[in-house]
Amino acid sequence: MEFISTRGQVEKIGFLDAVLMGLADDGGLLIPNEIPQLSPARLQELEQLSYQDLAYEIFSLYIGNDIPAEDLKQLIQESYATFRDPQVTPVRKLKDNLFILELFHGPTFAFKDIALQFLGNLYAYISKKQNEIIHILGATSGDTGASAIEGVRGKEGIRICILHPHQKVSEVQELQMTTVRDENVLNLSVKGTFDDCQRIIKDLFADTTFKNDYHLRAINSINFARILAQTVYYFYAYFQIKNEIGERKVNFSVPTGNFGDIFAGFLAKKMGLPINKLILATNENNILERFIKDGVYKPGQFHSTYSPSMDIQVASNFERYLYYLLDEDAERIASLMNQFNKEGHITVDEQALQKVQAMFAAHGVVGEECLQTIRSYHEENDYLLDPHTACGVAAYEACSPADEVCVTLSTAHPAKFNESIERCEIEQSFPGQIERLFDQPKFQEVVDNDQDIIAERLKPFFTAQR
Ligand SMILES: *Cc1c(COP(=O)(O)O)cnc(C)c1O
């Protein structure tokens, strides 16, 4: 499989080169040259596979000969051996038409582990096989940082620096990132929002000289490997519930920030998985909800909410979707993104909007709706939702018709967001792995929201003697 850029100015490259490139050199996002198709007969063959075997089959379609089969199998085994549930991503039934896809059984209790355990191992593999220097630079609204650090801490040949918004991540998220002692880890706490962190990273990666001089590699969901790893559980969940739901249509409700997870669902649908609608769940940072309803993509005012991992205005994966929406016309995407950078908005026409609405529904929680959803499912279903998953469940209630089935992605364990759970007057007990973090020293540097200052801080970290 070869990869191309949404903006059309990158020569076709293979999977491993696409992983290493991260953001495309022309400022676009890398996507597969064509999307592999799985026929109904082929889907049936995949139904009985374990999570790991299914991952192998799906990954192979995109990785081709870039990684020998035995090596890929081993990478997958190692990546999911760290999960606490033998099914990796089990499905729980909450109601006759509502299933919860639990994606939080990895080491940092958020769905990011599913892709980042794999990507961490993949970077270590590339470092060893190709003698590549791997310097990971990423921005996080909280969970990506913890997961990425966990994926590569202490690994030889790899260094990682993560930017997070100062005092805008949850206590457990901060602890998971900053209590790590390994010398290959640097946490920068930026006096700004996640969008500031993401913009700084994007600009540093867009500076190809800086990127190449310091061997910068991406772990944000601009990296296609993350999207790929996340398509697997859409298939897996569908196969788990298929026999039980009869002829009913299946929707997926996806708590959304950067549009990465839901784009993986879009890709699964394009590959042939019979998903009816993708329901985009969000909070007051509702740029994507507004796009789906009105066809206007325009960042608004930033809000701090009960679901901080989704406090994002500019969704870095949106460009991938736009590419497919606008008939894979790279020239048009390049000029639209240019226009977006200048004017701050993108508007699609009526015909495109109809296409959007045929595939997506959207709901953004406001006010206390998130907490009310947590409370009512705790009381009535004896199930504690984390605040992001609660947005997903609220969106199921708003958008999924009673005679259809909805799988809501549970993107984090509630223990990561006790600030919100406490506001519901619910007391939870912490898993031991989280409980143990509270009395440990934290390692992080607070820095100004300034690209030059951050670039200067990165240079010594990425050039220090090993
Ligand atoms: C990252 C994250 C999201 C948003 O996922 P995207 O791929 O950025 O849309 C939702 N919930 C949680 C808990 C997250 O960590």
The ligand as a MOL file (V3000), in Angstrom:
LIG
                    3D

  0  0  0     0  0            999 V3000
M  V30 BEGIN CTAB
M  V30 COUNTS 15 15 0 0 0
M  V30 BEGIN ATOM
M  V30 1 C -8.5490 11.8620 22.7830 0
M  V30 2 C -9.8490 11.6030 23.4580 0
M  V30 3 C -11.0640 11.8090 22.8020 0
M  V30 4 C -11.1440 12.4040 21.4060 0
M  V30 5 O -10.6250 11.5620 20.4210 0
M  V30 6 P -10.2110 12.1790 18.9770 0
M  V30 7 O -9.5980 11.0550 18.2480 0
M  V30 8 O -9.2440 13.2780 19.2720 0
M  V30 9 O -11.4560 12.6950 18.3550 0
M  V30 10 C -12.2310 11.4750 23.4640 0
M  V30 11 N -12.2110 10.9710 24.7220 0
M  V30 12 C -11.0530 10.7680 25.3910 0
M  V30 13 C -11.1030 10.2340 26.7710 0
M  V30 14 C -9.8390 11.0640 24.7900 0
M  V30 15 O -8.6930 10.8540 25.4580 0
M  V30 END ATOM
M  V30 BEGIN BOND
M  V30 1 1 1 2
M  V30 2 1 2 3
M  V30 3 2 2 14
M  V30 4 1 3 4
M  V30 5 2 3 10
M  V30 6 1 4 5
M  V30 7 1 5 6
M  V30 8 2 6 7
M  V30 9 1 6 8
M  V30 10 1 6 9
M  V30 11 1 10 11
M  V30 12 2 11 12
M  V30 13 1 12 13
M  V30 14 1 12 14
M  V30 15 1 14 15
M  V30 END BOND
M  V30 END CTAB
M  END
